[in-house]
């Protein structure tokens, strides 16, 4: 009688065999979604200089003390400071009784202590409070020779101080950080054009079965649409991988072997779905069980030469429902990991979440490879039954505020509609044969 593996044993075996991908240096746009392998330190201050956070006028604080709409402070406008400029023309300073028209992001000119927003002035028009400045092209001299300021300001008001974000020597991003949009923005802001990361793993997903038709095709007798390859490719991308979907392969062992061999050139991980049970047409087992084991040296250890083939795929029965039949191993000259999942849609998706997603996250070099889990109270009208000795995974909807989880749909492994409505998996352990209302269970959060 063949061995029955536990869920934990199977996952432990997978994660022990999967290694993070080798680091490479990537330009920022290509590093999105990757994991940093080294700390990134700040080399330049951010902002690199004192600059204005408003469109307005750079002034000395004492010149606008006590200013009001009734008694505005009248200052001489001595020039413009635009973003990207080095300061006032000729490098002059703002002297007592003077102001410089300044734009957001422009460096604070020497002598100025604060910025008065344009809305607190007449905009240099000689009228009442302004809502905007005149365009420079309309008034190159600064809208007029004078500006009336209607409110006082404190020192450093509306000024972004040099290094107020980060300073040289600060840690910008720690090793292990995932490079997302905000991280790319920070890296660019401190002048980094590239970073050393582990690349996103390339995952090839393919379904097997002569009954599978592609969405958009007309269904003929006995055929169904291939949903697994679409769902698992999307799930691989959601996990952080670069995923490639291969059109369904018919029930032919030679065709399947040839297809997988063709895909190995672009795969860090191969995922198949279907054909792992005990039926006469379960071709994944037929195609991959015959893959030879790697040669061994005189001591009996696996030969580690680069051109040695992978040790093949081991097909197992797991103490779980759904997803009892599973396959795992490595194939090809690069020992590419392959996970063979069952073909029923729910079995396939649950198996992906439990086994494939952690493998992808391990390839990425992440420390935490699992979905978050919580404890929740089961919300049901009648007790749920669960097979003794098997860990059951039911689809559910989790209410974080109430701390409850409600099953969605029945236990059937073909119920795709219920899967689409679920945002969690309810876990009933091997020793639990019945779970009634109010039972506290483990919940795996899917979103």
C-alpha positions in Angstrom: 0.0 0.0 0.0 1.4 3.4 -1.0 2.3 6.0 1.5 -0.2 8.7 2.4 1.6 12.0 2.8 0.3 14.8 5.1 -0.1 18.3 3.7 2.8 19.6 5.9 5.1 16.8 4.7 4.4 17.5 1.1 4.9 21.2 1.5 8.1 20.7 3.5 9.5 18.5 0.8 8.8 21.1 -1.9 10.3 24.0 0.0 13.4 21.9 0.9 14.0 21.4 -2.8 13.3 24.9 -4.1 16.1 27.4 -3.9 15.9 31.2 -4.4 16.9 32.4 -7.8 20.4 33.8 -8.2 20.6 37.6 -7.8 21.1 39.9 -10.8 21.4 43.7 -11.3 18.3 45.2 -12.9 17.4 48.7 -14.1 14.6 50.2 -12.0 11.7 49.6 -14.4 12.7 45.9 -14.7 13.1 45.5 -10.9 9.4 46.0 -10.1 8.1 43.0 -8.1 11.6 41.7 -7.3 13.2 41.3 -3.9 16.3 43.2 -2.9 19.3 41.1 -1.9 21.3 43.9 -0.3 20.6 47.1 1.7 20.4 50.3 -0.3 22.0 53.3 1.4 21.2 56.9 0.8 24.1 58.8 -0.9 22.5 62.2 -1.4 20.1 64.2 0.8 16.5 64.2 -0.1 15.5 67.0 -0.7 19.0 67.9 -1.8 18.4 71.6 -0.9 16.0 73.8 1.0 13.0 74.4 -1.4 9.6 75.9 -1.5 6.5 73.7 -0.9 4.2 76.4 -2.4 4.0 78.9 -5.2 4.5 82.2 -3.6 7.1 84.7 -2.4 10.3 84.0 -0.5 10.6 86.6 2.2 12.3 87.7 5.4 10.1 87.0 8.4 10.6 90.5 10.0 9.4 92.1 6.7 5.9 90.6 7.0 5.5 90.8 10.8 2.0 92.2 11.6 0.9 92.1 7.9 -2.9 92.1 7.3 -5.3 92.8 4.5 -5.9 96.2 5.9 -2.3 97.0 6.4 -0.3 94.7 4.0 3.5 94.6 3.9 4.7 96.0 0.7 7.9 94.4 -0.6 10.0 95.0 -3.7 10.0 91.9 -6.1 13.6 91.4 -7.1 13.3 88.4 -9.3 11.9 84.9 -10.0 13.2 81.5 -8.7 11.8 78.6 -10.8 12.1 74.9 -10.2 15.4 73.8 -11.6 17.0 77.2 -11.1 20.0 77.7 -8.9 18.5 80.8 -7.1 18.1 84.4 -8.0 19.8 85.8 -11.1 23.4 86.6 -10.3 23.3 84.7 -7.1 22.0 87.7 -5.2 20.3 87.4 -1.8 16.9 88.6 -0.7 17.6 91.8 1.3 15.4 93.6 3.9 12.2 94.9 2.2 12.6 92.5 -0.7 10.8 89.4 -1.9 11.5 86.8 -4.6 8.7 85.2 -6.6 9.2 81.5 -6.1 7.7 78.3 -7.5 7.0 75.0 -5.9 10.2 72.9 -5.7 12.5 75.9 -6.4 15.5 76.4 -4.1 15.0 79.0 -1.3 17.2 81.9 -2.2 19.8 83.2 0.1 18.5 85.7 2.7 15.0 84.4 2.6 13.6 82.7 5.7 10.1 81.6 4.7 7.7 81.4 1.8 4.4 83.3 1.7 1.8 81.4 -0.4 0.5 83.4 -3.3 -3.0 83.2 -1.8 -1.8 85.4 1.0 -0.7 88.2 -1.4 -2.0 90.3 -4.2 0.1 88.2 -6.6 2.0 91.4 -7.6 -1.0 92.8 -9.3 -1.7 95.7 -7.0 -5.2 94.4 -6.3 -6.7 92.3 -3.5 -5.8 88.7 -2.5 -4.8 86.6 -5.5 -5.6 83.0 -6.3 -2.7 82.4 -8.7 0.3 84.1 -10.2 0.5 85.6 -13.6 2.4 83.5 -16.0 6.1 84.5 -16.3 5.7 85.2 -20.0 3.0 87.7 -19.2 5.0 89.5 -16.6 8.7 88.6 -16.8 9.6 91.3 -14.3 7.5 89.4 -11.6 4.0 90.7 -12.2 5.0 94.1 -10.9 7.8 95.7 -9.0 6.0 95.2 -5.7 3.9 92.6 -3.9 1.5 93.1 -1.1 1.5 90.5 1.6 -1.6 90.2 3.7 -0.5 87.7 6.4 2.7 87.1 8.5 4.6 83.9 8.4 6.9 82.1 10.8 10.5 81.2 10.1 10.8 78.1 7.7 7.1 78.2 6.9 6.4 76.4 3.6 10.0 75.4 3.3 11.1 71.8 2.7 14.4 71.5 4.6 17.4 69.8 3.0 17.5 66.1 4.2 14.1 66.3 5.8 13.2 63.1 4.0 16.4 61.1 4.1 20.1 62.0 4.7 23.3 60.5 3.3 24.1 57.3 5.2 20.5 56.5 6.0 19.1 53.1 5.1 16.7 53.7 2.2 15.5 50.1 1.7 16.5 46.9 3.6 17.5 43.6 1.9 14.4 41.5 1.5 12.2 44.4 0.5 9.9 43.9 -2.4 10.5 46.6 -5.0 7.1 48.2 -5.7 6.1 51.5 -7.2 6.8 53.5 -4.1 10.2 51.8 -3.7 11.1 52.5 -7.3 10.2 56.2 -6.7 12.5 56.4 -3.7 15.3 54.7 -5.5 15.0 57.1 -8.4 14.8 60.0 -6.0 18.1 59.1 -4.4 19.8 58.6 -7.7 19.9 54.8 -8.0 19.4 53.7 -11.6 19.7 49.9 -10.9 19.5 47.5 -7.9 20.6 44.0 -7.2 17.6 41.7 -6.8 16.4 38.2 -7.2 14.4 38.2 -10.5 10.8 37.3 -10.6 10.5 33.6 -11.3 9.2 32.4 -14.7 6.3 30.0 -14.2 4.9 27.9 -17.1 1.3 26.7 -16.5 -0.3 24.1 -18.7 -3.5 22.0 -18.5 -3.9 18.5 -19.8 -6.9 16.8 -21.2 -8.4 16.1 -24.7 -11.8 17.3 -23.3 -10.5 20.9 -22.9 -11.5 23.6 -25.3 -10.3 27.2 -25.3 -12.7 30.0 -24.3 -14.2 31.4 -27.4 -14.3 28.1 -29.2 -17.5 26.3 -29.8 -18.1 23.4 -27.4 -18.8 20.0 -29.0 -20.0 16.9 -27.3 -18.1 15.9 -24.1 -15.9 19.0 -24.1 -15.5 21.7 -21.5 -13.6 25.0 -21.4 -10.1 25.1 -19.9 -10.4 27.3 -16.9 -7.5 25.9 -14.8 -4.7 27.3 -16.9 -6.2 30.7 -16.9 -6.9 30.7 -13.1 -3.4 29.3 -12.2 -1.6 31.7 -14.6 -3.4 34.6 -13.0 -2.6 33.1 -9.5 1.1 32.8 -10.4 1.2 36.5 -11.4 -0.6 37.4 -8.3 2.1 35.6 -6.3 4.8 37.7 -8.0 5.9 35.5 -10.9 6.2 36.1 -14.6 3.7 33.5 -15.8 3.2 31.9 -19.2 0.1 30.0 -20.1 0.3 27.1 -22.5 -2.7 25.9 -24.5 -4.2 22.6 -23.2 -2.3 19.5 -24.2 -4.3 16.4 -25.4 -4.1 13.1 -23.6 -1.0 12.0 -25.2 2.1 11.2 -23.2 4.6 11.9 -26.0 3.0 15.2 -26.8 3.0 16.3 -23.2 6.7 15.3 -22.7 7.6 17.3 -25.9 5.6 20.3 -24.8 7.2 20.4 -21.4 10.7 20.0 -22.8 10.0 22.9 -25.2 8.9 25.1 -22.3 11.9 24.4 -20.0 14.0 27.1 -21.7 11.8 29.8 -20.2 10.8 28.1 -16.9 12.0 28.4 -13.4 9.0 26.4 -12.3 6.5 24.2 -14.3 2.9 23.7 -13.1 0.7 21.1 -14.7 -3.0 20.5 -13.9 -4.9 17.3 -14.6 -3.8 13.8 -15.3 -2.4 12.9 -11.9 -5.0 10.4 -10.7 -5.4 6.7 -11.5 -7.5 6.9 -14.7 -6.5 5.2 -17.9 -6.0 8.6 -19.5 -4.0 10.3 -16.7 -1.1 11.1 -19.0 0.9 13.4 -16.7 1.8 10.4 -14.5 2.5 8.3 -17.7 4.7 11.0 -19.2 6.7 12.1 -16.2 7.0 8.9 -14.1 9.2 7.5 -16.9 11.7 10.4 -16.5 15.0 8.8 -15.4 16.5 9.5 -12.0 19.7 11.5 -11.9 22.9 9.5 -11.9 24.6 9.0 -8.6 28.3 9.0 -7.7 30.3 6.2 -6.0 29.0 7.3 -2.6 25.4 7.1 -3.8 24.8 10.9 -3.8 23.1 12.6 -6.7 25.4 13.7 -9.5 25.5 17.5 -9.5 26.8 18.0 -13.0 24.9 20.7 -14.8 23.9 18.3 -17.6 22.6 15.6 -15.3 18.8 15.3 -15.7 16.4 16.1 -12.9 15.4 13.2 -10.7 11.9 13.0 -12.1 8.5 13.5 -10.6 7.1 11.6 -7.6 3.3 11.1 -7.6 1.7 11.0 -4.2 -1.6 10.7 -2.3 -2.1 13.3 0.3 -4.4 13.3 3.4 -6.4 16.3 2.2 -9.7 17.2 0.6 -9.8 18.4 -2.1 -6.5 17.7 -3.8 -5.6 14.2 -2.8 -3.4 13.3 -5.9 -0.3 15.5 -6.2 3.0 15.3 -8.0 6.4 17.0 -7.3 9.9 16.7 -8.6 12.4 18.2 -11.0 13.1 17.7 -14.6 15.5 18.6 -17.3 19.2 19.6 -17.3 18.6 22.6 -15.0 16.6 20.5 -12.5 13.6 22.7 -13.0 11.0 22.1 -10.3 7.6 20.7 -11.5 4.4 20.6 -9.5 1.6 18.4 -10.9 -1.8 19.4 -9.6 -5.1 17.6 -9.9 -7.5 18.7 -12.7 -10.8 19.5 -10.8 -10.9 23.3 -10.7 -11.2 23.7 -6.9 -8.7 21.0 -6.2 -6.3 22.7 -8.6 -6.7 26.1 -7.1 -6.5 25.0 -3.5 -3.4 23.0 -4.4 -1.9 26.1 -5.9 -2.5 28.1 -2.8 -1.0 25.5 -0.5 2.0 24.4 -2.5 2.7 26.4 -5.7 2.4 29.9 -4.2 4.9 29.1 -1.4 7.3 27.7 -4.0 7.1 30.8 -6.1 7.6 33.0 -3.1 10.6 30.9 -2.1 12.1 31.3 -5.6 11.7 35.1 -5.1 13.8 35.0 -1.9 11.0 36.1 0.4 11.1 35.2 4.1 7.4 34.9 4.5 6.0 32.6 1.8 2.6 31.8 3.1 -0.8 33.5 3.0 -1.8 35.1 6.3 -4.0 33.0 8.6 -6.4 34.0 11.3 -8.7 32.2 13.8 -12.4 32.7 13.1 -15.8 31.5 14.4 -17.6 29.2 12.0 -21.0 30.7 10.9 -23.2 27.8 9.7 -26.8 26.6 10.3 -25.9 23.0 10.5 -22.7 21.1 11.4 -20.2 20.5 8.6 -18.8 17.0 8.2 -15.2 16.3 7.4 -13.5 13.0 6.6 -11.5 11.5 9.4 -7.7 11.6 8.8 -7.9 14.2 6.1 -7.4 18.0 6.3 -10.3 19.6 4.6 -10.2 23.0 2.9 -13.6 24.7 2.3 -14.2 27.9 0.5 -15.5 30.7 2.7 -16.1 34.4 3.2 -14.3 36.0 6.1 -15.8 38.9 8.1 -12.9 40.6 9.9 -15.1 42.9 11.9 -17.3 40.1 13.3 -14.4 37.5 13.4 -16.5 35.0 11.6 -16.2 32.9 8.4 -19.1 31.5 6.4 -18.8 28.6 3.9 -19.5 29.4 0.3 -21.0 26.7 -1.9 -20.8 23.0 -1.3 -17.7 20.7 -0.9 -17.7 19.6 -4.6 -14.3 20.2 -6.3 -16.0 21.3 -9.5 -17.9 24.3 -8.1 -16.0 27.2 -9.8 -18.7 29.8 -9.1 -18.4 29.3 -5.3 -14.6 29.6 -5.6 -15.0 33.0 -7.3 -17.2 34.2 -4.4 -14.7 33.1 -1.7 -12.0 35.2 -0.1 -10.7 32.6 2.3 -10.2 28.8 2.9 -11.7 27.3 6.0 -9.3 24.6 7.4 -10.8 21.6 9.2 -8.0 19.6 10.7 -7.5 15.8 10.3 -9.0 15.0 13.7 -12.1 17.0 13.2 -15.0 15.1 11.7 -17.7 17.6 12.5 -17.7 21.4 12.8 -20.9 23.0 14.2 -22.0 26.6 14.6 -19.5 28.5 16.7 -16.6 26.2 16.1 -13.3 28.1 16.0 -11.3 27.3 12.9 -8.1 28.3 11.1 -8.8 30.5 8.1 -6.4 31.1 5.2 -7.0 34.6 3.8 -6.9 34.7 0.0 -7.2 38.5 -0.5 
